[in-house]
Amino acid sequence: MSIERRSEMLYLDNGATSYPKPEAVIESYAKYLREVGASPSRGGYETAIIAGRKVFETRMNISKLFGSSNPERIIFTKNATEALNLAIFGILSDGDSVVTTRMEHNAVIRPLMQLEREGKIKIHWAKLTDRGRLDIEHLFELISSNKVKLVITTGMANVTGVVVPFWEIGKFCRERDILYLVDGAQLAGSYPVNVEEDFIDLLAFTGHKSLYGVPGTGGLYIGDRAEKHIKPLIWGGTGGYSELPDMPDLIPDKYEAGTPNTPGIVALGEGVRWLLEKGVESIHLHKKELLRIVLDGLKKIDGVNLFGPDDDVDRSSTIPFTIDDIKPQKIAQLLWNRYKIAIRAGLHCAPHIHQDLGAPDGTARLSFGAFNTKEDAEYAIAAVEEIAKEQK
Ligand SMILES: Cc1ncc(COP(=O)(O)O)c(C=O)c1O
């Protein structure tokens, strides 16, 4: 007997971008455009001042979420990719060495490889274990045996939902006076992080994933140690200090040239406010419960191959899998066409981890968000089971 199919979409692509968004996020975006509309820090009239205040409120909320004592250390960018480019190109120069991991997204891999191609830097890649966790001993060894300027790791892998022990790496780097950059695109809002207690110098984040904001928003936390080394990615107008030929030497202005995505930043502030109310820890526990259900369910299905750790320790609800003899893209197509389940298939912009996990052609990835339920998890398992059985 086949399962009862849903007529409404089941969105399980939260690793790409979260959906749906909290109502307050949508409302604040429209309200800003309808009632405020002005550019922040670019006028003395009431709506310009309101715009500036709203942008600052978002900075404060994000700063609180990340445990930073200074909201000015939150620099807005258009996404995590731009934030990572700012950190990487802003810090590294000729002759530098970098340690990173085989778990990274192309937002880290490509800027680094560009610098390496130009002959400027040397990259050292830390290995993964069989089940796709970071081989932290190898990472430490690479740091200890090279003269390293910057260590970059993801906070949470976008393919497996594995949390990298950034607090241990941060401590290790701090003790050696090495800068530590965390790609928090998946981590931010999914797992608790405290930049000061975890010794993180730079934390890149994106607004549209687990911070429940809108696309076109993101940013970089720049700690005081990193601030001494990092040059801007973009030069231009900052609203004030127009007489200076160079960027003003103060944060956040130095790194925020040009008119920002004000409605997006305002909406992001609401997403973060919503998160702070719910609590990142409780959302993480909810997603972990979904992870357990899905791991247990998929494990029992003949022909289904699961990638990533077998357990739920320090892991979120992002689950890569394949089915024997069906291409990942075909799985995604069947899930959508028959069951209205939206997932992503392929390499998810992370080619190295797929090679290391033994899935060089990619995986189908289920990624659950805060709004998903146990029923959603069970429906997804049943759909995958039906597809796998048909293949037999
Ligand atoms: C781990 C990781 N890093 C970086 C990015 C890039 O984020 P964005 O596309 O918002 O710049 C992503 C997005 O999928 C990601 O998962």
The ligand as an SDF file (V2000), in Angstrom:
LIG
                    3D

 16 16  0  0  0  0  0  0  0  0999 V2000
   28.9050   26.2880    5.1340 C   0  0  0  0  0  0  0  0  0  0  0  0
   28.5050   27.3810    4.2030 C   0  0  0  0  0  0  0  0  0  0  0  0
   29.3320   28.3970    3.9910 N   0  0  0  0  0  0  0  0  0  0  0  0
   29.0150   29.4250    3.1960 C   0  0  0  0  0  0  0  0  0  0  0  0
   27.8130   29.4630    2.5410 C   0  0  0  0  0  0  0  0  0  0  0  0
   27.4920   30.6380    1.6710 C   0  0  0  0  0  0  0  0  0  0  0  0
   26.3740   31.3100    2.1540 O   0  0  0  0  0  0  0  0  0  0  0  0
   25.7250   32.4570    1.2640 P   0  0  0  0  0  0  0  0  0  0  0  0
   25.3140   31.7850   -0.0180 O   0  0  0  0  0  0  0  0  0  0  0  0
   24.5640   32.9460    2.0310 O   0  0  0  0  0  0  0  0  0  0  0  0
   26.7610   33.4490    1.0240 O   0  0  0  0  0  0  0  0  0  0  0  0
   26.9090   28.4150    2.6970 C   0  0  0  0  0  0  0  0  0  0  0  0
   25.6330   28.4000    1.9550 C   0  0  0  0  0  0  0  0  0  0  0  0
   25.1050   27.4010    1.5770 O   0  0  0  0  0  0  0  0  0  0  0  0
   27.2540   27.3490    3.5640 C   0  0  0  0  0  0  0  0  0  0  0  0
   26.4260   26.3350    3.7520 O   0  0  0  0  0  0  0  0  0  0  0  0
  1  2  1  0
  2  3  1  0
  2 15  2  0
  3  4  2  0
  4  5  1  0
  5  6  1  0
  5 12  2  0
  6  7  1  0
  7  8  1  0
  8  9  2  0
  8 10  1  0
  8 11  1  0
 12 13  1  0
 12 15  1  0
 13 14  2  0
 15 16  1  0
M  END
$$$$
